[in-house]
Amino acid sequence: MVVAYETLESDLCVAGSCGCDSYDSSTERVVCRCLQVSETMLLDAQDRCPFANLRDIAMATGAGTGCTACHRHLRKFLKRGE
């Protein structure tokens, strides 16, 4: 099952889990919930300094330094960049 995330002004919501019906697939996808790092932020940081590993991502964006639940998504992001 694929879970999409959306950023709400008041909170972060896993689409459908909070009962809201305002999910919009065009909203920014948050990859690291702890530090609110979006996919766009990752792409922008990678343009400035390419990532070779999770440590590079953490140094550039902070993503992955909280609970580490996003490491799986960050690894997929790294594979796409190869």
ABEGO torsion letter per residue (X at the ends): XBBBBBBBAABBBBBGAAGBAABBAABBBBABAAAGBBAAAAAAAAAABBBABAAAAAAAAGBGABAGAAAAAAAAAAAAAX
